[in-house]
Amino acid sequence: MRIFPYSDEIAEAIFALGIIGTGLLAVPVLAGSSAYAISDTFGWKQGLGKKFKQAKPFYLVIAASTTIGLGINFVNIDPIKALIYTAVINGITAVPILFVILKIANDRKILEDKTNSLVSNLLGWLTFLIMGVSVAVLLFTWGS
């Protein structure tokens, strides 16, 4: 005799609702953040407090981002594989970005007396080295 006979089905439904709710929360955040980033890059007027006529490109980026996100569901792209590939791309691009950040963080012409400390440099370059080796191993073993 089970004390709560439908607990597994209820837990499954609650989990599914949580995942759906999280996805619904993420869509406007991701679309908005991409709109802010693109608008900032091109110097467009931006802001959710502005009317459509005041920040047309900003709102069009939001609409395009939402449409692309919706369209992914209909072109048979596996969302889990897309997340994995996105993480791999982020890991690969993080290495040169980290290199540039470390070079700038040690440039006295830019930062004067506010450059990295010895500990920050050691940790930063160690991180760069570990990530660089990881990317090299990934690219060398990809598809093996």
N, CA, C and O atoms as CSV, one atom per row, in Angstrom:
chain,resi,resn,atom,element,x,y,z
A,1,MET,N,N,0.833,-1.176,0.000
A,1,MET,CA,C,0.000,0.000,0.000
A,1,MET,C,C,0.891,1.258,0.000
A,1,MET,O,O,1.792,1.401,0.827
A,2,ARG,N,N,0.622,2.127,-0.917
A,2,ARG,CA,C,1.380,3.369,-1.008
A,2,ARG,C,C,0.657,4.471,-0.250
A,2,ARG,O,O,-0.565,4.594,-0.334
A,3,ILE,N,N,1.405,5.258,0.479
A,3,ILE,CA,C,0.811,6.337,1.268
A,3,ILE,C,C,0.328,7.455,0.352
A,3,ILE,O,O,-0.735,8.037,0.571
A,4,PHE,N,N,1.114,7.745,-0.666
A,4,PHE,CA,C,0.749,8.816,-1.602
A,4,PHE,C,C,0.886,8.256,-3.011
A,4,PHE,O,O,1.947,8.386,-3.622
A,5,PRO,N,N,-0.167,7.633,-3.541
A,5,PRO,CA,C,-0.054,6.816,-4.752
A,5,PRO,C,C,0.336,7.562,-6.030
A,5,PRO,O,O,0.899,6.938,-6.930
A,6,TYR,N,N,0.073,8.823,-6.151
A,6,TYR,CA,C,0.351,9.537,-7.404
A,6,TYR,C,C,1.492,10.545,-7.251
A,6,TYR,O,O,1.577,11.505,-8.017
A,7,SER,N,N,2.356,10.333,-6.278
A,7,SER,CA,C,3.418,11.298,-6.006
A,7,SER,C,C,4.387,11.451,-7.178
A,7,SER,O,O,4.858,12.556,-7.450
A,8,ASP,N,N,4.690,10.344,-7.879
A,8,ASP,CA,C,5.627,10.453,-8.998
A,8,ASP,C,C,5.053,11.272,-10.144
A,8,ASP,O,O,5.767,12.072,-10.748
A,9,GLU,N,N,3.777,11.085,-10.452
A,9,GLU,CA,C,3.150,11.865,-11.526
A,9,GLU,C,C,3.037,13.336,-11.143
A,9,GLU,O,O,3.230,14.214,-11.983
A,10,ILE,N,N,2.727,13.606,-9.882
A,10,ILE,CA,C,2.608,14.989,-9.426
A,10,ILE,C,C,3.979,15.663,-9.457
A,10,ILE,O,O,4.103,16.803,-9.907
A,11,ALA,N,N,5.003,14.963,-8.982
A,11,ALA,CA,C,6.363,15.519,-9.007
A,11,ALA,C,C,6.806,15.806,-10.439
A,11,ALA,O,O,7.438,16.829,-10.703
A,12,GLU,N,N,6.476,14.911,-11.355
A,12,GLU,CA,C,6.826,15.105,-12.763
A,12,GLU,C,C,6.135,16.338,-13.321
A,12,GLU,O,O,6.754,17.125,-14.037
A,13,ALA,N,N,4.865,16.512,-13.000
A,13,ALA,CA,C,4.115,17.674,-13.482
A,13,ALA,C,C,4.662,18.968,-12.892
A,13,ALA,O,O,4.792,19.967,-13.600
A,14,ILE,N,N,4.982,18.955,-11.605
A,14,ILE,CA,C,5.549,20.157,-10.975
A,14,ILE,C,C,6.894,20.500,-11.598
A,14,ILE,O,O,7.171,21.670,-11.864
A,15,PHE,N,N,7.731,19.500,-11.834
A,15,PHE,CA,C,9.027,19.725,-12.467
A,15,PHE,C,C,8.851,20.305,-13.868
A,15,PHE,O,O,9.530,21.262,-14.238
A,16,ALA,N,N,7.934,19.722,-14.647
A,16,ALA,CA,C,7.682,20.210,-16.007
A,16,ALA,C,C,7.197,21.656,-15.986
A,16,ALA,O,O,7.637,22.470,-16.798
A,17,LEU,N,N,6.298,21.977,-15.068
A,17,LEU,CA,C,5.817,23.359,-14.956
A,17,LEU,C,C,6.948,24.302,-14.569
A,17,LEU,O,O,7.005,25.434,-15.049
A,18,GLY,N,N,7.848,23.844,-13.704
A,18,GLY,CA,C,8.994,24.662,-13.320
A,18,GLY,C,C,9.921,24.935,-14.486
A,18,GLY,O,O,10.399,26.056,-14.658
A,19,ILE,N,N,10.176,23.910,-15.290
A,19,ILE,CA,C,11.041,24.081,-16.471
A,19,ILE,C,C,10.380,25.018,-17.476
A,19,ILE,O,O,11.040,25.898,-18.028
A,20,ILE,N,N,9.102,24.840,-17.713
A,20,ILE,CA,C,8.377,25.711,-18.648
A,20,ILE,C,C,8.383,27.145,-18.128
A,20,ILE,O,O,8.613,28.084,-18.890
A,21,GLY,N,N,8.130,27.311,-16.832
A,21,GLY,CA,C,8.147,28.650,-16.237
A,21,GLY,C,C,9.511,29.314,-16.350
A,21,GLY,O,O,9.605,30.507,-16.638
A,22,THR,N,N,10.559,28.545,-16.124
A,22,THR,CA,C,11.919,29.073,-16.259
A,22,THR,C,C,12.182,29.512,-17.688
A,22,THR,O,O,12.769,30.568,-17.923
A,23,GLY,N,N,11.747,28.699,-18.637
A,23,GLY,CA,C,11.912,29.061,-20.050
A,23,GLY,C,C,11.164,30.327,-20.401
A,23,GLY,O,O,11.675,31.177,-21.132
A,24,LEU,N,N,9.949,30.456,-19.880
A,24,LEU,CA,C,9.166,31.661,-20.162
A,24,LEU,C,C,9.796,32.900,-19.525
A,24,LEU,O,O,9.684,34.001,-20.064
A,25,LEU,N,N,10.451,32.723,-18.390
A,25,LEU,CA,C,11.151,33.846,-17.774
A,25,LEU,C,C,12.420,34.205,-18.545
A,25,LEU,O,O,12.800,35.375,-18.611
A,26,ALA,N,N,13.070,33.208,-19.124
A,26,ALA,CA,C,14.342,33.436,-19.804
A,26,ALA,C,C,14.175,34.141,-21.145
A,26,ALA,O,O,15.043,34.919,-21.540
A,27,VAL,N,N,13.091,33.888,-21.841
A,27,VAL,CA,C,12.917,34.448,-23.188
A,27,VAL,C,C,12.998,35.972,-23.182
A,27,VAL,O,O,13.795,36.526,-23.939
A,28,PRO,N,N,12.210,36.683,-22.362
A,28,PRO,CA,C,12.323,38.154,-22.413
A,28,PRO,C,C,13.673,38.673,-21.918
A,28,PRO,O,O,14.156,39.698,-22.398
A,29,VAL,N,N,14.277,37.978,-20.972
A,29,VAL,CA,C,15.579,38.414,-20.465
A,29,VAL,C,C,16.635,38.287,-21.561
A,29,VAL,O,O,17.407,39.219,-21.784
A,30,LEU,N,N,16.675,37.139,-22.250
A,30,LEU,CA,C,17.662,36.942,-23.308
A,30,LEU,C,C,17.417,37.869,-24.491
A,30,LEU,O,O,18.359,38.438,-25.042
A,31,ALA,N,N,16.165,38.022,-24.878
A,31,ALA,CA,C,15.851,38.918,-25.998
A,31,ALA,C,C,16.204,40.356,-25.632
A,31,ALA,O,O,16.769,41.086,-26.447
A,32,GLY,N,N,15.875,40.761,-24.418
A,32,GLY,CA,C,16.195,42.122,-23.975
A,32,GLY,C,C,17.688,42.359,-23.869
A,32,GLY,O,O,18.179,43.412,-24.275
A,33,SER,N,N,18.419,41.388,-23.326
A,33,SER,CA,C,19.863,41.574,-23.183
A,33,SER,C,C,20.548,41.642,-24.543
A,33,SER,O,O,21.489,42.414,-24.726
A,34,SER,N,N,20.082,40.838,-25.498
A,34,SER,CA,C,20.677,40.925,-26.841
A,34,SER,C,C,20.345,42.267,-27.486
A,34,SER,O,O,21.173,42.834,-28.199
A,35,ALA,N,N,19.149,42.774,-27.244
A,35,ALA,CA,C,18.766,44.076,-27.802
A,35,ALA,C,C,19.622,45.196,-27.207
A,35,ALA,O,O,20.067,46.094,-27.922
A,36,TYR,N,N,19.847,45.135,-25.892
A,36,TYR,CA,C,20.702,46.145,-25.265
A,36,TYR,C,C,22.128,46.063,-25.802
A,36,TYR,O,O,22.731,47.091,-26.108
A,37,ALA,N,N,22.673,44.854,-25.921
A,37,ALA,CA,C,24.049,44.682,-26.383
A,37,ALA,C,C,24.211,45.174,-27.823
A,37,ALA,O,O,25.156,45.898,-28.133
A,38,ILE,N,N,23.299,44.783,-28.688
A,38,ILE,CA,C,23.400,45.186,-30.096
A,38,ILE,C,C,23.185,46.688,-30.244
A,38,ILE,O,O,23.897,47.351,-30.998
A,39,SER,N,N,22.203,47.223,-29.522
A,39,SER,CA,C,21.950,48.666,-29.582
A,39,SER,C,C,23.136,49.459,-29.072
A,39,SER,O,O,23.488,50.492,-29.641
A,40,ASP,N,N,23.751,48.985,-28.009
A,40,ASP,CA,C,24.921,49.659,-27.455
A,40,ASP,C,C,26.086,49.605,-28.443
A,40,ASP,O,O,26.825,50.579,-28.586
A,41,THR,N,N,26.248,48.476,-29.119
A,41,THR,CA,C,27.325,48.320,-30.100
A,41,THR,C,C,27.189,49.322,-31.237
A,41,THR,O,O,28.173,49.923,-31.669
A,42,PHE,N,N,25.962,49.498,-31.720
A,42,PHE,CA,C,25.744,50.369,-32.876
A,42,PHE,C,C,25.328,51.791,-32.505
A,42,PHE,O,O,25.086,52.615,-33.387
A,43,GLY,N,N,25.245,52.081,-31.215
A,43,GLY,CA,C,24.905,53.433,-30.781
A,43,GLY,C,C,23.444,53.796,-30.991
A,43,GLY,O,O,23.110,54.973,-31.120
A,44,TRP,N,N,22.580,52.808,-31.028
A,44,TRP,CA,C,21.149,53.069,-31.201
A,44,TRP,C,C,20.525,53.499,-29.884
A,44,TRP,O,O,21.021,53.164,-28.809
A,45,LYS,N,N,19.438,54.241,-29.981
A,45,LYS,CA,C,18.672,54.568,-28.785
A,45,LYS,C,C,18.080,53.271,-28.249
A,45,LYS,O,O,17.641,52.409,-29.010
A,46,GLN,N,N,18.077,53.150,-26.929
A,46,GLN,CA,C,17.644,51.891,-26.335
A,46,GLN,C,C,16.899,52.130,-25.040
A,46,GLN,O,O,17.009,53.197,-24.434
A,47,GLY,N,N,16.150,51.145,-24.624
A,47,GLY,CA,C,15.493,51.196,-23.324
A,47,GLY,C,C,14.045,50.776,-23.411
A,47,GLY,O,O,13.308,51.175,-24.312
A,48,LEU,N,N,13.661,49.964,-22.454
A,48,LEU,CA,C,12.273,49.522,-22.406
A,48,LEU,C,C,11.336,50.645,-21.979
A,48,LEU,O,O,10.119,50.536,-22.127
A,49,GLY,N,N,11.907,51.723,-21.450
A,49,GLY,CA,C,11.101,52.885,-21.078
A,49,GLY,C,C,10.788,53.781,-22.263
A,49,GLY,O,O,9.980,54.702,-22.141
A,50,LYS,N,N,11.403,53.533,-23.393
A,50,LYS,CA,C,11.156,54.338,-24.594
A,50,LYS,C,C,10.026,53.718,-25.408
A,50,LYS,O,O,9.800,52.508,-25.375
A,51,LYS,N,N,9.341,54.558,-26.122
A,51,LYS,CA,C,8.282,54.077,-27.007
A,51,LYS,C,C,8.922,53.474,-28.261
A,51,LYS,O,O,10.091,53.724,-28.552
A,52,PHE,N,N,8.145,52.680,-28.997
A,52,PHE,CA,C,8.647,51.991,-30.187
A,52,PHE,C,C,9.250,52.978,-31.183
A,52,PHE,O,O,10.309,52.708,-31.748
A,53,LYS,N,N,8.601,54.107,-31.408
A,53,LYS,CA,C,9.104,55.090,-32.376
A,53,LYS,C,C,10.428,55.709,-31.931
A,53,LYS,O,O,11.222,56.140,-32.767
A,54,GLN,N,N,10.671,55.756,-30.617
A,54,GLN,CA,C,11.903,56.352,-30.102
A,54,GLN,C,C,13.098,55.400,-30.202
A,54,GLN,O,O,14.243,55.842,-30.307
A,55,ALA,N,N,12.827,54.100,-30.168
A,55,ALA,CA,C,13.918,53.105,-30.169
A,55,ALA,C,C,13.548,51.927,-31.062
A,55,ALA,O,O,13.579,50.771,-30.642
A,56,LYS,N,N,13.204,52.244,-32.284
A,56,LYS,CA,C,12.735,51.218,-33.218
A,56,LYS,C,C,13.716,50.058,-33.399
A,56,LYS,O,O,13.302,48.905,-33.274
A,57,PRO,N,N,15.006,50.311,-33.691
A,57,PRO,CA,C,15.931,49.178,-33.870
A,57,PRO,C,C,16.027,48.298,-32.615
A,57,PRO,O,O,16.134,47.076,-32.717
A,58,PHE,N,N,15.989,48.916,-31.452
A,58,PHE,CA,C,16.053,48.183,-30.186
A,58,PHE,C,C,14.893,47.190,-30.095
A,58,PHE,O,O,15.097,46.013,-29.796
A,59,TYR,N,N,13.701,47.662,-30.350
A,59,TYR,CA,C,12.529,46.788,-30.278
A,59,TYR,C,C,12.500,45.757,-31.408
A,59,TYR,O,O,11.978,44.657,-31.226
A,60,LEU,N,N,13.047,46.100,-32.556
A,60,LEU,CA,C,13.116,45.132,-33.654
A,60,LEU,C,C,14.091,43.997,-33.323
A,60,LEU,O,O,13.865,42.854,-33.720
A,61,VAL,N,N,15.173,44.305,-32.598
A,61,VAL,CA,C,16.088,43.249,-32.164
A,61,VAL,C,C,15.387,42.323,-31.180
A,61,VAL,O,O,15.568,41.107,-31.243
A,62,ILE,N,N,14.596,42.875,-30.277
A,62,ILE,CA,C,13.828,42.042,-29.344
A,62,ILE,C,C,12.884,41.128,-30.117
A,62,ILE,O,O,12.799,39.934,-29.831
A,63,ALA,N,N,12.175,41.687,-31.095
A,63,ALA,CA,C,11.241,40.886,-31.893
A,63,ALA,C,C,11.984,39.813,-32.688
A,63,ALA,O,O,11.537,38.669,-32.760
A,64,ALA,N,N,13.108,40.181,-33.279
A,64,ALA,CA,C,13.885,39.206,-34.061
A,64,ALA,C,C,14.430,38.105,-33.166
A,64,ALA,O,O,14.379,36.931,-33.533
A,65,SER,N,N,14.950,38.464,-31.999
A,65,SER,CA,C,15.491,37.462,-31.071
A,65,SER,C,C,14.410,36.484,-30.628
A,65,SER,O,O,14.639,35.276,-30.573
A,66,THR,N,N,13.243,37.012,-30.316
A,66,THR,CA,C,12.132,36.156,-29.896
A,66,THR,C,C,11.694,35.248,-31.034
A,66,THR,O,O,11.424,34.067,-30.819
A,67,THR,N,N,11.624,35.795,-32.245
A,67,THR,CA,C,11.217,35.006,-33.407
A,67,THR,C,C,12.238,33.908,-33.711
A,67,THR,O,O,11.860,32.777,-34.017
A,68,ILE,N,N,13.514,34.234,-33.628
A,68,ILE,CA,C,14.554,33.226,-33.869
A,68,ILE,C,C,14.473,32.129,-32.810
A,68,ILE,O,O,14.564,30.944,-33.129
A,69,GLY,N,N,14.302,32.529,-31.556
A,69,GLY,CA,C,14.158,31.540,-30.483
A,69,GLY,C,C,12.966,30.637,-30.695
A,69,GLY,O,O,13.048,29.432,-30.459
A,70,LEU,N,N,11.867,31.202,-31.135
A,70,LEU,CA,C,10.673,30.406,-31.427
A,70,LEU,C,C,10.903,29.511,-32.634
A,70,LEU,O,O,10.476,28.357,-32.644
A,71,GLY,N,N,11.576,30.039,-33.652
A,71,GLY,CA,C,11.826,29.271,-34.866
A,71,GLY,C,C,12.710,28.061,-34.652
A,71,GLY,O,O,12.599,27.072,-35.376
A,72,ILE,N,N,13.593,28.132,-33.656
A,72,ILE,CA,C,14.469,26.998,-33.372
A,72,ILE,C,C,13.655,25.755,-33.038
A,72,ILE,O,O,14.072,24.634,-33.330
A,73,ASN,N,N,12.497,25.957,-32.429
A,73,ASN,CA,C,11.636,24.816,-32.101
A,73,ASN,C,C,11.126,24.090,-33.345
A,73,ASN,O,O,10.809,22.902,-33.283
A,74,PHE,N,N,11.048,24.784,-34.451
A,74,PHE,CA,C,10.424,24.210,-35.644
A,74,PHE,C,C,11.416,23.732,-36.701
A,74,PHE,O,O,10.997,23.228,-37.743
A,75,VAL,N,N,12.711,23.877,-36.462
A,75,VAL,CA,C,13.692,23.454,-37.460
A,75,VAL,C,C,14.464,22.219,-37.025
A,75,VAL,O,O,15.535,21.924,-37.556
A,76,ASN,N,N,13.925,21.518,-36.077
A,76,ASN,CA,C,14.463,20.224,-35.655
A,76,ASN,C,C,15.889,20.322,-35.100
A,76,ASN,O,O,16.730,19.467,-35.379
A,77,ILE,N,N,16.150,21.368,-34.314
A,77,ILE,CA,C,17.428,21.507,-33.634
A,77,ILE,C,C,17.256,20.948,-32.222
A,77,ILE,O,O,16.346,21.345,-31.494
A,78,ASP,N,N,18.135,20.028,-31.848
A,78,ASP,CA,C,18.101,19.454,-30.506
A,78,ASP,C,C,18.566,20.521,-29.514
A,78,ASP,O,O,19.719,20.947,-29.576
A,79,PRO,N,N,17.696,20.963,-28.599
A,79,PRO,CA,C,18.082,22.049,-27.694
A,79,PRO,C,C,19.239,21.682,-26.762
A,79,PRO,O,O,20.027,22.554,-26.397
A,80,ILE,N,N,19.356,20.430,-26.376
A,80,ILE,CA,C,20.445,20.022,-25.501
A,80,ILE,C,C,21.772,20.100,-26.252
A,80,ILE,O,O,22.770,20.574,-25.708
A,81,LYS,N,N,21.785,19.635,-27.505
A,81,LYS,CA,C,23.011,19.747,-28.310
A,81,LYS,C,C,23.361,21.218,-28.544
A,81,LYS,O,O,24.534,21.592,-28.530
A,82,ALA,N,N,22.338,22.046,-28.760
A,82,ALA,CA,C,22.587,23.477,-28.958
A,82,ALA,C,C,23.224,24.084,-27.708
A,82,ALA,O,O,24.136,24.904,-27.816
A,83,LEU,N,N,22.755,23.691,-26.527
A,83,LEU,CA,C,23.352,24.184,-25.282
A,83,LEU,C,C,24.801,23.719,-25.143
A,83,LEU,O,O,25.665,24.483,-24.714
A,84,ILE,N,N,25.058,22.474,-25.504
A,84,ILE,CA,C,26.421,21.943,-25.416
A,84,ILE,C,C,27.345,22.690,-26.375
A,84,ILE,O,O,28.438,23.103,-25.988
A,85,TYR,N,N,26.910,22.864,-27.623
A,85,TYR,CA,C,27.734,23.582,-28.598
A,85,TYR,C,C,27.967,25.025,-28.164
A,85,TYR,O,O,29.057,25.565,-28.348
A,86,THR,N,N,26.938,25.647,-27.589
A,86,THR,CA,C,27.086,27.022,-27.099
A,86,THR,C,C,28.126,27.080,-25.995
A,86,THR,O,O,28.962,27.983,-25.973
A,87,ALA,N,N,28.079,26.116,-25.075
A,87,ALA,CA,C,29.068,26.075,-23.987
A,87,ALA,C,C,30.475,25.862,-24.533
A,87,ALA,O,O,31.428,26.471,-24.047
A,88,VAL,N,N,30.610,25.005,-25.536
A,88,VAL,CA,C,31.921,24.759,-26.144
A,88,VAL,C,C,32.432,26.036,-26.816
A,88,VAL,O,O,33.595,26.403,-26.645
A,89,ILE,N,N,31.586,26.701,-27.566
A,89,ILE,CA,C,31.990,27.954,-28.230
A,89,ILE,C,C,32.391,29.000,-27.196
A,89,ILE,O,O,33.390,29.698,-27.372
A,90,ASN,N,N,31.609,29.110,-26.110
A,90,ASN,CA,C,31.964,30.063,-25.050
A,90,ASN,C,C,33.312,29.721,-24.424
A,90,ASN,O,O,34.110,30.614,-24.141
A,91,GLY,N,N,33.567,28.440,-24.208
A,91,GLY,CA,C,34.852,28.030,-23.635
A,91,GLY,C,C,36.016,28.341,-24.552
A,91,GLY,O,O,37.074,28.773,-24.094
A,92,ILE,N,N,35.827,28.122,-25.848
A,92,ILE,CA,C,36.896,28.393,-26.813
A,92,ILE,C,C,37.168,29.896,-26.921
A,92,ILE,O,O,38.324,30.319,-26.930
A,93,THR,N,N,36.121,30.690,-27.001
A,93,THR,CA,C,36.307,32.137,-27.148
A,93,THR,C,C,36.772,32.797,-25.850
A,93,THR,O,O,37.312,33.903,-25.882
A,94,ALA,N,N,36.570,32.133,-24.710
A,94,ALA,CA,C,37.004,32.708,-23.430
A,94,ALA,C,C,38.520,32.817,-23.344
A,94,ALA,O,O,39.037,33.713,-22.676
A,95,VAL,N,N,39.238,31.919,-24.009
A,95,VAL,CA,C,40.707,31.909,-23.905
A,95,VAL,C,C,41.320,33.193,-24.489
A,95,VAL,O,O,42.076,33.862,-23.784
A,96,PRO,N,N,41.029,33.563,-25.735
A,96,PRO,CA,C,41.621,34.817,-26.223
A,96,PRO,C,C,41.093,36.052,-25.496
A,96,PRO,O,O,41.818,37.033,-25.333
A,97,ILE,N,N,39.850,36.007,-25.066
A,97,ILE,CA,C,39.307,37.147,-24.311
A,97,ILE,C,C,40.054,37.292,-22.991
A,97,ILE,O,O,40.400,38.405,-22.595
A,98,LEU,N,N,40.304,36.184,-22.309
A,98,LEU,CA,C,41.047,36.213,-21.051
A,98,LEU,C,C,42.465,36.745,-21.276
A,98,LEU,O,O,42.987,37.501,-20.457
A,99,PHE,N,N,43.078,36.347,-22.385
A,99,PHE,CA,C,44.414,36.841,-22.716
A,99,PHE,C,C,44.413,38.371,-22.834
A,99,PHE,O,O,45.268,39.047,-22.261
A,100,VAL,N,N,43.457,38.898,-23.572
A,100,VAL,CA,C,43.370,40.351,-23.764
A,100,VAL,C,C,43.106,41.052,-22.429
A,100,VAL,O,O,43.701,42.091,-22.143
A,101,ILE,N,N,42.224,40.488,-21.622
A,101,ILE,CA,C,41.925,41.082,-20.312
A,101,ILE,C,C,43.177,41.120,-19.446
A,101,ILE,O,O,43.456,42.129,-18.798
A,102,LEU,N,N,43.935,40.021,-19.433
A,102,LEU,CA,C,45.155,39.986,-18.632
A,102,LEU,C,C,46.199,40.982,-19.149
A,102,LEU,O,O,46.898,41.613,-18.356
A,103,LYS,N,N,46.306,41.124,-20.460
A,103,LYS,CA,C,47.254,42.099,-21.015
A,103,LYS,C,C,46.839,43.526,-20.624
A,103,LYS,O,O,47.683,44.330,-20.231
A,104,ILE,N,N,45.567,43.832,-20.730
A,104,ILE,CA,C,45.087,45.167,-20.353
A,104,ILE,C,C,45.258,45.391,-18.849
A,104,ILE,O,O,45.635,46.480,-18.418
A,105,ALA,N,N,44.975,44.343,-18.044
A,105,ALA,CA,C,45.065,44.467,-16.584
A,105,ALA,C,C,46.486,44.705,-16.102
A,105,ALA,O,O,46.690,45.066,-14.943
A,106,ASN,N,N,47.473,44.511,-16.970
A,106,ASN,CA,C,48.873,44.739,-16.606
A,106,ASN,C,C,49.497,45.906,-17.366
A,106,ASN,O,O,50.699,46.143,-17.250
A,107,ASP,N,N,48.711,46.625,-18.130
A,107,ASP,CA,C,49.228,47.729,-18.939
A,107,ASP,C,C,49.201,49.032,-18.124
A,107,ASP,O,O,48.138,49.583,-17.840
A,108,ARG,N,N,50.379,49.499,-17.763
A,108,ARG,CA,C,50.474,50.727,-16.949
A,108,ARG,C,C,50.037,51.970,-17.730
A,108,ARG,O,O,49.626,52.959,-17.124
A,109,LYS,N,N,50.118,51.934,-19.064
A,109,LYS,CA,C,49.664,53.081,-19.862
A,109,LYS,C,C,48.154,53.267,-19.725
A,109,LYS,O,O,47.652,54.390,-19.752
A,110,ILE,N,N,47.440,52.157,-19.580
A,110,ILE,CA,C,45.981,52.226,-19.474
A,110,ILE,C,C,45.547,52.399,-18.018
A,110,ILE,O,O,44.698,53.238,-17.715
A,111,LEU,N,N,46.129,51.607,-17.120
A,111,LEU,CA,C,45.649,51.550,-15.734
A,111,LEU,C,C,46.527,52.276,-14.718
A,111,LEU,O,O,46.195,52.328,-13.534
A,112,GLU,N,N,47.639,52.834,-15.173
A,112,GLU,CA,C,48.581,53.545,-14.312
A,112,GLU,C,C,48.984,52.674,-13.124
A,112,GLU,O,O,49.630,51.645,-13.323
A,113,ASP,N,N,48.626,53.048,-11.902
A,113,ASP,CA,C,49.046,52.280,-10.722
A,113,ASP,C,C,47.999,51.266,-10.267
A,113,ASP,O,O,48.114,50.722,-9.169
A,114,LYS,N,N,46.994,51.006,-11.076
A,114,LYS,CA,C,45.907,50.090,-10.706
A,114,LYS,C,C,46.035,48.731,-11.409
A,114,LYS,O,O,45.034,48.038,-11.590
A,115,THR,N,N,47.223,48.352,-11.797
A,115,THR,CA,C,47.418,47.079,-12.505
A,115,THR,C,C,47.245,45.892,-11.551
A,115,THR,O,O,47.154,46.054,-10.334
A,116,ASN,N,N,47.204,44.717,-12.137
A,116,ASN,CA,C,47.040,43.477,-11.372
A,116,ASN,C,C,48.126,43.290,-10.326
A,116,ASN,O,O,49.266,43.721,-10.499
A,117,SER,N,N,47.743,42.637,-9.240
A,117,SER,CA,C,48.732,42.249,-8.227
A,117,SER,C,C,49.389,40.939,-8.662
A,117,SER,O,O,48.965,40.316,-9.635
A,118,LEU,N,N,50.406,40.535,-7.947
A,118,LEU,CA,C,51.096,39.283,-8.260
A,118,LEU,C,C,50.147,38.094,-8.158
A,118,LEU,O,O,50.162,37.212,-9.017
A,119,VAL,N,N,49.325,38.065,-7.114
A,119,VAL,CA,C,48.376,36.952,-6.930
A,119,VAL,C,C,47.362,36.931,-8.070
A,119,VAL,O,O,47.066,35.867,-8.614
A,120,SER,N,N,46.832,38.084,-8.434
A,120,SER,CA,C,45.873,38.146,-9.543
A,120,SER,C,C,46.502,37.669,-10.845
A,120,SER,O,O,45.871,36.958,-11.627
A,121,ASN,N,N,47.753,38.068,-11.070
A,121,ASN,CA,C,48.463,37.621,-12.278
A,121,ASN,C,C,48.685,36.117,-12.268
A,121,ASN,O,O,48.453,35.450,-13.276
A,122,LEU,N,N,49.130,35.578,-11.145
A,122,LEU,CA,C,49.356,34.133,-11.068
A,122,LEU,C,C,48.064,33.360,-11.316
A,122,LEU,O,O,48.037,32.411,-12.100
A,123,LEU,N,N,47.005,33.770,-10.647
A,123,LEU,CA,C,45.717,33.079,-10.834
A,123,LEU,C,C,45.180,33.279,-12.255
A,123,LEU,O,O,44.655,32.344,-12.861
A,124,GLY,N,N,45.311,34.486,-12.778
A,124,GLY,CA,C,44.822,34.768,-14.123
A,124,GLY,C,C,45.550,33.968,-15.187
A,124,GLY,O,O,44.924,33.357,-16.053
A,125,TRP,N,N,46.901,33.974,-15.118
A,125,TRP,CA,C,47.675,33.241,-16.128
A,125,TRP,C,C,47.546,31.731,-15.950
A,125,TRP,O,O,47.600,30.987,-16.929
A,126,LEU,N,N,47.376,31.274,-14.713
A,126,LEU,CA,C,47.124,29.851,-14.487
A,126,LEU,C,C,45.787,29.441,-15.095
A,126,LEU,O,O,45.674,28.392,-15.728
A,127,THR,N,N,44.783,30.279,-14.894
A,127,THR,CA,C,43.479,30.020,-15.502
A,127,THR,C,C,43.575,30.008,-17.021
A,127,THR,O,O,43.014,29.131,-17.678
A,128,PHE,N,N,44.291,30.986,-17.577
A,128,PHE,CA,C,44.498,31.047,-19.018
A,128,PHE,C,C,45.175,29.772,-19.526
A,128,PHE,O,O,44.772,29.207,-20.542
A,129,LEU,N,N,46.204,29.328,-18.809
A,129,LEU,CA,C,46.939,28.127,-19.208
A,129,LEU,C,C,46.040,26.888,-19.156
A,129,LEU,O,O,46.016,26.100,-20.101
A,130,ILE,N,N,45.313,26.718,-18.070
A,130,ILE,CA,C,44.432,25.550,-17.928
A,130,ILE,C,C,43.343,25.561,-19.000
A,130,ILE,O,O,43.054,24.532,-19.611
A,131,MET,N,N,42.741,26.735,-19.222
A,131,MET,CA,C,41.696,26.817,-20.244
A,131,MET,C,C,42.266,26.598,-21.639
A,131,MET,O,O,41.641,25.942,-22.472
A,132,GLY,N,N,43.454,27.147,-21.895
A,132,GLY,CA,C,44.084,26.961,-23.203
A,132,GLY,C,C,44.402,25.503,-23.469
A,132,GLY,O,O,44.151,25.004,-24.566
A,133,VAL,N,N,44.950,24.811,-22.480
A,133,VAL,CA,C,45.242,23.381,-22.632
A,133,VAL,C,C,43.941,22.601,-22.817
A,133,VAL,O,O,43.876,21.676,-23.627
A,134,SER,N,N,42.913,22.974,-22.070
A,134,SER,CA,C,41.619,22.292,-22.202
A,134,SER,C,C,41.039,22.442,-23.606
A,134,SER,O,O,40.517,21.484,-24.176
A,135,VAL,N,N,41.135,23.650,-24.155
A,135,VAL,CA,C,40.643,23.883,-25.514
A,135,VAL,C,C,41.471,23.091,-26.518
A,135,VAL,O,O,40.920,22.505,-27.450
A,136,ALA,N,N,42.793,23.066,-26.337
A,136,ALA,CA,C,43.655,22.298,-27.239
A,136,ALA,C,C,43.301,20.811,-27.199
A,136,ALA,O,O,43.212,20.161,-28.241
A,137,VAL,N,N,43.103,20.282,-26.005
A,137,VAL,CA,C,42.725,18.868,-25.862
A,137,VAL,C,C,41.368,18.623,-26.513
A,137,VAL,O,O,41.176,17.627,-27.211
A,138,LEU,N,N,40.430,19.538,-26.279
A,138,LEU,CA,C,39.099,19.393,-26.900
A,138,LEU,C,C,39.206,19.355,-28.417
A,138,LEU,O,O,38.639,18.471,-29.060
A,139,LEU,N,N,39.926,20.304,-28.988
A,139,LEU,CA,C,40.033,20.359,-30.454
A,139,LEU,C,C,40.801,19.167,-31.011
A,139,LEU,O,O,40.498,18.691,-32.105
A,140,PHE,N,N,41.793,18.681,-30.269
A,140,PHE,CA,C,42.584,17.540,-30.724
A,140,PHE,C,C,41.772,16.244,-30.672
A,140,PHE,O,O,41.930,15.375,-31.529
A,141,THR,N,N,40.904,16.118,-29.668
A,141,THR,CA,C,40.141,14.873,-29.497
A,141,THR,C,C,38.735,14.933,-30.060
A,141,THR,O,O,38.005,13.943,-30.006
A,142,TRP,N,N,38.339,16.089,-30.605
A,142,TRP,CA,C,36.969,16.242,-31.121
A,142,TRP,C,C,36.688,15.218,-32.224
A,142,TRP,O,O,37.427,15.127,-33.205
A,143,GLY,N,N,35.646,14.478,-32.053
A,143,GLY,CA,C,35.249,13.499,-33.055
A,143,GLY,C,C,35.983,12.171,-32.971
A,143,GLY,O,O,35.722,11.276,-33.775
A,144,SER,N,N,36.891,12.024,-32.020
A,144,SER,CA,C,37.631,10.754,-31.883
A,144,SER,C,C,36.770,9.689,-31.234
A,144,SER,O,O,37.224,8.561,-31.040
